[in-house]
Amino acid sequence: MKDAEWHVSVEERNTRWATNLFNSLPGAAPKSVLEVGCGTGTLLAVAKYRGMKVKGYDTNPYAKGISMERHGIEISSELWSKDTLT
């Protein structure tokens, strides 16, 4: 829980960072973002706000609930499962 709480505590800073990152990309903005180790999904939230399709993965079980609650983004804790291999 501590790691997930830390992500929330630095969300404002990370939102500014993600905004600056997307603003600095040359050319057209990406259409989608995949983030592995996304924490509570702050970068994904900025991308979603900009109209990108987003997908995130994080092994922290608390991050999933926080990401959905704060950003409306469903993240997964599994990169591969039986369902994704068929």
Buried (B, 14 or more C-beta within 10 A) or exposed (E): EEEBEEBBEEBEEBBEEBBEEBEEEEEEEEEEBEBEEBBBBBBBBBBBBBEBEBBBBBEBEBBBEBBBEBBEBEBBEEEEEEEEEE
